[in-house]
Amino acid sequence: MARIAIIGAGGVIFAQNFIKDILLDETLRSNTEVVLMDIDRERLEVALKFGEIISKKLNVEFNPVATTDLREALKGADYVITIFRSGTIDLQEIEYSIPKKYGVDQVVADSMGPGGIFRGLRTLKDLFVVLDTMEEICPGAYLLNYVNPMSMNTIALSRRAKTVKVIGLCHSVRNTLRELSGYLGIDPKTVKYFAAGVNHQAFMLKFEQNGKCLYPRLRELLDKPEIYKKDKVRFELMRHFDYFPTESSGHGSEYIPYIRKRQDLIDKFCSCDVPNISDGINWATMGAGVSGASVTICRKLRELNLRHIGEYLNGTREVDTKPSEEYGVELIAAIEKNEDFSANLNVMNNGLIPSLPPGAAVEVPCLVNGAGILPCRVDNYPEQLASLNRGMINAQILAAEGALTGCRHKIFQAIACDPLTAATLGLDEIQAMTDEMFEALKDYIDPRFSK
């Protein structure tokens, strides 16, 4: 019987997707043991109540193990899913506000840039504990990581791992399929696509329906303001680099040197022209690229989630029992049932995209079945896309090396090589900003950085 450990299960809104997907799969719910682990006992109890609600609605049994002890959770685990958040929104705000003071304007600050790299240092401090404990308690298991910064984490974890199989999961490719299909007014189930690159900067290399390439239709949308204004940065990247990227315009604008270096460019390409307001939150601000939108949304989302959790528990809000759009449980099911499944996953670049550095983490199609997770090689990757990716990769590799060694200078070099930071600041300014961030966050990162 396979054992699935969900680490960070107290993040109830996200964790319920995995609980639900396991219970919807007859084979998994009958032949797997589920462990819910969180360091917060109260939040863990709420996750258990959610499991009860979902199982009753589906009329199936659910008897998970619940624990606040990581070692107990990992004992005998075959699959470990990490979905926790390291630290608070206040720390995220520090990672946004200090760079903003120096002129580096971020939107989310969780994947690249000064904010993303320091978030990586905070997150890897915890992920290394999970990985090292897995090597001791459940060697050879799969670590299915959802925690950002995805590429930096994947590189650092993969280098540190001895037997654990590190896989990074992100839903941006699947989301882009749905978004592009919506722009074109077609059913995404009728689309054949092929995407590859690096996390948050992969590209739709093929996008077709009934054997016909859909890129001519996508290019027509450049002249349709009602669509173009919803996704300006991505459409501009397609205009100039020929392919549509798989991360939102706002998030994607943080990874390139062309837009967020001047206010007039931010105003032109990252204004929120098409609001998307629900539950009092304008979700479109982050997608468009409004400065600091993620911090604002996360604070409101925390309040919204607390309210929704209360409503679920008192029965005034119905739990959605449709399958989620996350890959994690589908991967496990494919391996356990020896059924073919494919998904874009984040893995080390062992010759998979030859034009990208071997030390990089790449997001490529992977075949999954009883043999495990088998990444696919991507030949003839367009050089203009590889050139964009290398800007991200340079910073990601240096940041991962810094996290592994506790070297402040490597972290400075990583931030100095970040495309947005390099387009905005001089080296002395980058050094001063990096030092200030080390000081502000010293209690939340590896103590070696303070020596």
C-alpha positions as CSV (number, residue, x, y, z in Angstrom):
1,M,0.0,0.0,0.0
2,A,1.5,3.4,-1.1
3,R,1.8,6.1,1.5
4,I,1.2,9.8,0.5
5,A,2.4,12.5,3.0
6,I,1.0,16.0,2.5
7,I,3.4,18.4,4.2
8,G,1.6,21.8,5.0
9,A,-1.8,20.3,5.0
10,G,-3.0,23.1,7.3
11,G,-3.2,25.3,4.2
12,V,-6.7,24.0,4.0
13,I,-7.9,25.6,0.8
14,F,-5.0,24.2,-1.2
15,A,-4.8,20.9,0.7
16,Q,-8.4,20.0,0.0
17,N,-7.6,19.7,-3.7
18,F,-5.3,16.7,-3.0
19,I,-7.7,15.1,-0.5
20,K,-10.5,15.4,-2.9
21,D,-8.5,14.1,-5.9
22,I,-7.4,11.0,-3.9
23,L,-10.9,10.3,-2.7
24,L,-12.2,10.6,-6.3
25,D,-9.8,7.9,-7.5
26,E,-11.2,4.5,-6.4
27,T,-7.8,2.8,-6.7
28,L,-6.0,5.4,-4.6
29,R,-8.6,5.7,-1.9
30,S,-8.6,2.0,-1.4
31,N,-4.9,1.3,-1.7
32,T,-3.1,4.3,-0.2
33,E,-2.5,5.6,3.2
34,V,-2.7,9.4,3.5
35,V,-0.8,11.4,6.1
36,L,-1.7,15.1,6.8
37,M,1.1,17.0,8.4
38,D,1.3,20.6,9.6
39,I,3.2,22.3,12.4
40,D,0.0,24.1,13.5
41,R,-2.2,21.6,15.4
42,E,-5.3,23.9,15.1
43,R,-5.0,24.2,11.3
44,L,-4.4,20.5,11.0
45,E,-7.6,19.8,12.9
46,V,-9.5,22.0,10.4
47,A,-7.9,20.0,7.5
48,L,-9.2,16.8,9.1
49,K,-12.7,18.3,9.3
50,F,-12.5,19.2,5.6
51,G,-11.6,15.6,4.9
52,E,-14.6,14.4,6.7
53,I,-16.9,16.8,4.9
54,I,-15.5,15.8,1.5
55,S,-15.7,12.1,2.3
56,K,-19.3,12.3,3.5
57,K,-20.3,14.2,0.4
58,L,-18.6,11.5,-1.8
59,N,-20.0,8.8,0.4
60,V,-16.6,7.2,0.9
61,E,-14.4,6.4,3.9
62,F,-11.3,8.6,4.7
63,N,-9.1,7.7,7.6
64,P,-5.9,9.7,7.3
65,V,-3.1,9.9,9.7
66,A,-2.7,13.4,11.2
67,T,0.5,14.6,12.9
68,T,2.6,17.6,13.7
69,D,5.7,15.5,13.7
70,L,7.6,15.5,10.4
71,R,9.5,12.2,11.1
72,E,6.2,10.4,11.8
73,A,4.7,11.8,8.7
74,L,7.5,10.6,6.5
75,K,7.9,7.1,7.9
76,G,7.4,4.7,5.0
77,A,6.3,7.5,2.6
78,D,6.4,6.8,-1.1
79,Y,5.2,10.2,-2.2
80,V,5.7,13.5,-0.3
81,I,3.8,16.6,-1.4
82,T,5.1,19.9,-0.1
83,I,2.6,22.7,-0.2
84,F,3.5,24.8,2.9
85,R,4.3,28.5,3.1
86,S,7.5,29.5,4.9
87,G,6.9,32.6,7.0
88,T,4.3,35.2,6.9
89,I,2.9,37.8,4.5
90,D,4.9,40.4,6.5
91,L,8.1,38.8,5.3
92,Q,6.8,38.8,1.7
93,E,6.2,42.5,2.1
94,I,9.8,43.0,3.2
95,E,10.9,41.2,0.1
96,Y,8.9,43.6,-2.0
97,S,9.4,46.9,-0.2
98,I,13.2,46.9,0.2
99,P,13.9,46.3,-3.5
100,K,11.1,48.8,-4.4
101,K,12.9,51.5,-2.3
102,Y,16.0,50.9,-4.4
103,G,14.0,51.0,-7.7
104,V,13.4,47.3,-8.4
105,D,9.6,47.1,-8.9
106,Q,8.2,43.6,-8.4
107,V,4.7,42.2,-8.6
108,V,4.8,38.9,-6.8
109,A,8.4,38.6,-5.8
110,D,8.3,34.8,-5.2
111,S,10.3,33.3,-8.1
112,M,12.9,35.7,-9.4
113,G,14.4,39.1,-8.5
114,P,15.7,40.1,-5.0
115,G,12.4,39.1,-3.4
116,G,12.2,35.7,-5.1
117,I,15.7,34.8,-4.2
118,F,15.3,35.7,-0.5
119,R,12.0,33.9,-0.5
120,G,14.0,30.9,-1.8
121,L,16.4,31.2,1.1
122,R,13.6,31.2,3.6
123,T,11.8,28.3,1.9
124,L,14.8,26.2,1.3
125,K,15.7,26.4,5.0
126,D,12.5,24.4,5.6
127,L,12.6,22.3,2.4
128,F,16.2,21.1,3.3
129,V,14.8,19.7,6.6
130,V,12.1,17.8,4.7
131,L,14.6,16.5,2.1
132,D,17.2,15.4,4.7
133,T,14.6,13.7,6.8
134,M,13.3,11.9,3.7
135,E,16.8,10.6,3.0
136,E,16.9,9.2,6.5
137,I,13.3,8.0,6.9
138,C,12.0,7.2,3.3
139,P,15.0,7.1,0.9
140,G,14.1,6.8,-2.7
141,A,10.6,8.4,-2.3
142,Y,9.3,11.1,-4.6
143,L,9.4,14.7,-3.4
144,L,6.6,16.5,-5.3
145,N,7.2,20.1,-4.5
146,Y,4.7,22.9,-5.2
147,V,6.5,25.6,-3.2
148,N,8.1,28.6,-5.0
149,P,10.6,29.7,-6.2
150,M,10.2,26.6,-8.3
151,S,13.4,26.6,-10.3
152,M,15.7,27.7,-7.5
153,N,14.2,25.1,-5.2
154,T,14.4,22.3,-7.8
155,I,18.1,23.0,-8.5
156,A,19.1,23.2,-4.8
157,L,17.0,20.2,-3.7
158,S,18.2,18.0,-6.6
159,R,21.8,18.8,-5.9
160,R,21.4,18.0,-2.2
161,A,19.4,14.8,-2.8
162,K,21.1,11.4,-2.7
163,T,18.2,9.0,-3.4
164,V,15.1,11.2,-3.2
165,K,13.5,12.0,-6.6
166,V,12.8,15.7,-6.8
167,I,10.0,16.9,-9.0
168,G,8.6,20.4,-9.2
169,L,4.9,21.0,-10.1
170,C,3.3,24.2,-11.3
171,H,-0.1,24.7,-13.0
172,S,1.0,27.6,-15.3
173,V,1.1,25.5,-18.5
174,R,-2.3,24.0,-17.9
175,N,-3.7,27.4,-17.1
176,T,-2.3,28.9,-20.3
177,L,-3.9,26.2,-22.3
178,R,-7.3,27.2,-20.8
179,E,-6.6,31.0,-21.2
180,L,-5.6,30.8,-24.8
181,S,-8.5,28.5,-25.6
182,G,-10.8,31.1,-24.0
183,Y,-9.3,33.9,-26.0
184,L,-9.9,31.9,-29.2
185,G,-13.4,30.7,-28.1
186,I,-12.5,27.0,-28.5
187,D,-12.7,23.9,-26.3
188,P,-9.2,23.3,-24.7
189,K,-9.9,19.6,-25.0
190,T,-9.6,19.9,-28.8
191,V,-6.2,21.6,-28.6
192,K,-2.9,19.8,-29.1
193,Y,0.0,21.7,-27.5
194,F,3.7,21.3,-26.8
195,A,5.3,23.5,-24.2
196,A,8.8,23.7,-22.8
197,G,11.3,26.1,-21.3
198,V,11.8,27.0,-17.6
199,N,9.3,27.4,-14.9
200,H,7.3,30.6,-15.3
201,Q,9.0,31.2,-18.7
202,A,8.1,28.1,-20.8
203,F,6.5,28.7,-24.2
204,M,3.8,27.1,-26.3
205,L,6.0,25.7,-29.1
206,K,3.0,24.0,-30.7
207,F,-0.6,25.1,-30.4
208,E,-3.0,23.5,-32.9
209,Q,-6.5,22.2,-33.5
210,N,-7.5,19.5,-36.0
211,G,-3.9,19.6,-37.4
212,K,-4.0,23.4,-38.0
213,C,-1.6,25.8,-36.3
214,L,-3.5,28.3,-34.2
215,Y,-0.7,30.9,-34.0
216,P,-2.1,32.9,-37.0
217,R,-5.3,33.3,-35.0
218,L,-3.3,34.2,-31.8
219,R,-1.4,36.9,-33.7
220,E,-4.7,38.4,-34.9
221,L,-5.5,39.1,-31.2
222,L,-2.7,41.6,-31.1
223,D,-5.1,43.9,-32.9
224,K,-8.1,43.1,-30.7
225,P,-7.9,45.5,-27.7
226,E,-10.6,43.6,-25.7
227,I,-8.3,40.6,-25.6
228,Y,-4.8,42.2,-25.9
229,K,-5.4,44.4,-22.8
230,K,-6.1,41.3,-20.7
231,D,-2.5,40.0,-21.3
232,K,-0.3,42.7,-22.7
233,V,3.1,41.5,-21.6
234,R,2.5,38.0,-23.0
235,F,1.2,39.2,-26.2
236,E,4.2,41.6,-26.6
237,L,6.6,38.7,-26.0
238,M,4.8,36.7,-28.6
239,R,5.0,39.7,-31.0
240,H,8.8,40.0,-30.6
241,F,9.9,36.5,-29.7
242,D,7.4,34.5,-31.8
243,Y,5.9,32.2,-29.1
244,F,3.4,32.7,-26.3
245,P,4.8,32.3,-22.8
246,T,3.1,30.2,-20.1
247,E,3.2,32.6,-17.1
248,S,0.8,35.6,-16.6
249,S,1.7,39.0,-17.9
250,G,2.3,40.4,-14.4
251,H,4.5,37.6,-13.1
252,G,6.3,37.3,-16.5
253,S,7.1,41.0,-16.5
254,E,9.4,40.4,-13.4
255,Y,11.7,38.1,-15.4
256,I,12.7,40.2,-18.3
257,P,14.6,43.5,-18.6
258,Y,12.3,45.3,-20.9
259,I,9.4,46.6,-18.9
260,R,9.7,47.1,-15.2
261,K,12.8,49.3,-15.4
262,R,10.9,52.5,-16.1
263,Q,7.5,53.8,-14.8
264,D,6.3,54.8,-18.3
265,L,6.8,51.2,-19.5
266,I,5.1,49.8,-16.4
267,D,2.1,52.2,-17.0
268,K,1.9,51.2,-20.7
269,F,2.2,47.4,-20.3
270,C,1.2,46.6,-16.7
271,S,-1.8,48.8,-16.1
272,C,-5.0,46.9,-15.1
273,D,-7.3,47.8,-17.9
274,V,-9.7,44.9,-17.5
275,P,-10.7,44.4,-13.9
276,N,-11.7,41.0,-12.6
277,I,-13.4,41.6,-9.2
278,S,-14.9,38.9,-7.0
279,D,-15.2,38.7,-3.3
280,G,-13.8,42.2,-3.0
281,I,-10.5,41.2,-4.7
282,N,-9.4,42.5,-8.1
283,W,-7.5,39.4,-9.2
284,A,-6.5,41.1,-12.5
285,T,-4.1,43.4,-10.8
286,M,-1.6,40.6,-10.2
287,G,-2.1,39.2,-13.7
288,A,-1.6,42.5,-15.3
289,G,1.5,43.5,-13.3
290,V,0.4,46.2,-10.8
291,S,3.3,46.9,-8.4
292,G,3.1,44.9,-5.2
293,A,-0.3,43.3,-6.2
294,S,0.5,40.0,-4.7
295,V,1.0,41.3,-1.2
296,T,-2.3,43.2,-1.4
297,I,-4.1,40.2,-2.7
298,C,-2.5,37.7,-0.3
299,R,-3.7,39.8,2.7
300,K,-7.3,40.0,1.4
301,L,-7.1,36.3,0.4
302,R,-6.2,35.3,3.9
303,E,-9.3,37.0,5.2
304,L,-11.4,35.5,2.5
305,N,-10.1,32.0,3.1
306,L,-10.8,32.2,6.8
307,R,-14.3,33.3,6.1
308,H,-14.8,30.5,3.5
309,I,-13.4,27.9,5.9
310,G,-15.9,28.9,8.5
311,E,-18.7,28.7,6.0
312,Y,-17.6,25.2,4.9
313,L,-17.4,24.0,8.5
314,N,-20.9,25.4,9.4
315,G,-22.5,24.0,6.3
316,T,-23.4,27.3,4.6
317,R,-20.9,26.8,1.8
318,E,-20.8,23.7,-0.4
319,V,-17.5,21.9,-1.0
320,D,-16.8,21.5,-4.7
321,T,-16.3,17.8,-5.4
322,K,-15.1,18.1,-9.0
323,P,-11.5,17.0,-9.7
324,S,-9.0,19.8,-9.2
325,E,-6.6,21.0,-11.9
326,E,-3.5,20.0,-9.9
327,Y,-1.1,17.4,-11.4
328,G,0.1,15.8,-8.1
329,V,-2.5,13.1,-7.5
330,E,-2.7,12.3,-11.3
331,L,1.0,11.6,-11.3
332,I,0.7,9.3,-8.3
333,A,-2.3,7.5,-9.8
334,A,-0.5,7.0,-13.1
335,I,2.5,5.4,-11.4
336,E,0.4,3.3,-9.0
337,K,-1.9,2.1,-11.8
338,N,0.7,1.9,-14.5
339,E,-1.4,4.1,-16.8
340,D,0.2,6.6,-19.2
341,F,-0.1,10.2,-18.3
342,S,1.8,13.3,-19.4
343,A,2.4,16.7,-17.9
344,N,4.9,19.5,-17.9
345,L,7.1,19.1,-14.8
346,N,10.2,20.7,-13.4
347,V,13.3,18.6,-13.5
348,M,17.1,19.0,-13.8
349,N,18.3,19.6,-17.4
350,N,20.2,16.4,-18.0
351,G,20.4,16.9,-21.7
352,L,16.7,17.6,-22.0
353,I,17.0,21.0,-23.6
354,P,20.5,20.9,-25.1
355,S,20.8,24.7,-25.6
356,L,20.2,25.4,-21.9
357,P,22.8,24.9,-19.2
358,P,23.0,21.4,-17.6
359,G,22.8,22.9,-14.1
360,A,19.4,24.4,-14.9
361,A,15.9,23.2,-13.9
362,V,13.7,22.9,-17.0
363,E,10.0,22.5,-17.4
364,V,9.4,19.9,-20.1
365,P,6.8,17.3,-21.0
366,C,7.1,14.1,-19.0
367,L,5.7,10.7,-19.5
368,V,4.4,9.1,-16.3
369,N,3.5,5.5,-15.8
370,G,4.5,2.5,-13.7
371,A,8.1,3.0,-14.7
372,G,8.1,6.4,-12.9
373,I,8.5,9.9,-14.3
374,L,10.3,10.0,-17.6
375,P,11.2,13.5,-18.9
376,C,11.2,14.1,-22.6
377,R,14.0,15.6,-24.6
378,V,13.2,18.9,-26.5
379,D,15.3,19.3,-29.7
380,N,15.5,22.4,-31.8
381,Y,14.4,24.7,-29.0
382,P,14.2,28.2,-30.5
383,E,17.4,30.1,-29.7
384,Q,15.6,33.4,-29.0
385,L,13.6,31.6,-26.2
386,A,16.8,29.9,-24.9
387,S,18.4,33.4,-24.7
388,L,15.5,34.7,-22.6
389,N,15.6,31.6,-20.4
390,R,19.4,31.9,-19.8
391,G,18.8,35.2,-18.1
392,M,16.6,33.5,-15.5
393,I,18.8,30.4,-15.2
394,N,22.0,32.4,-14.5
395,A,20.4,33.9,-11.4
396,Q,18.7,30.6,-10.4
397,I,21.9,28.5,-10.4
398,L,23.8,31.1,-8.5
399,A,21.0,31.5,-5.9
400,A,20.8,27.7,-5.5
401,E,24.6,27.5,-4.9
402,G,24.3,30.3,-2.4
403,A,21.5,28.5,-0.5
404,L,23.5,25.2,-0.5
405,T,26.7,26.8,0.7
406,G,25.4,29.7,2.9
407,C,27.5,32.1,0.8
408,R,26.3,35.7,0.9
409,H,28.5,36.7,-2.0
410,K,26.8,34.0,-4.2
411,I,23.4,35.5,-3.3
412,F,24.7,39.0,-4.2
413,Q,25.9,37.6,-7.6
414,A,22.6,35.9,-8.2
415,I,20.7,39.1,-7.6
416,A,23.2,41.1,-9.7
417,C,22.6,38.6,-12.6
418,D,18.8,38.9,-12.3
419,P,17.6,40.5,-15.6
420,L,15.3,43.1,-14.0
421,T,17.7,44.1,-11.2
422,A,20.6,44.4,-13.7
423,A,18.4,46.6,-15.9
424,T,17.6,48.9,-13.0
425,L,20.5,49.2,-10.6
426,G,24.3,49.6,-10.5
427,L,26.5,47.1,-8.6
428,D,27.0,49.2,-5.5
429,E,23.3,49.7,-5.2
430,I,22.6,46.0,-5.6
431,Q,25.2,45.3,-2.9
432,A,23.5,47.8,-0.5
433,M,20.1,46.4,-1.2
434,T,21.2,42.8,-0.7
435,D,22.9,43.7,2.6
436,E,19.8,45.4,3.8
437,M,17.7,42.3,2.9
438,F,20.1,40.0,4.7
439,E,19.8,42.2,7.8
440,A,16.0,42.4,7.7
441,L,15.5,38.7,7.1
442,K,18.4,37.2,9.1
443,D,16.1,35.5,11.6
444,Y,14.3,33.5,8.9
445,I,17.2,32.2,6.8
446,D,20.2,29.9,7.3
447,P,22.3,31.3,10.2
448,R,25.5,30.8,8.1
449,F,24.5,34.0,6.2
450,S,25.0,36.0,9.3
451,K,28.6,34.9,9.9
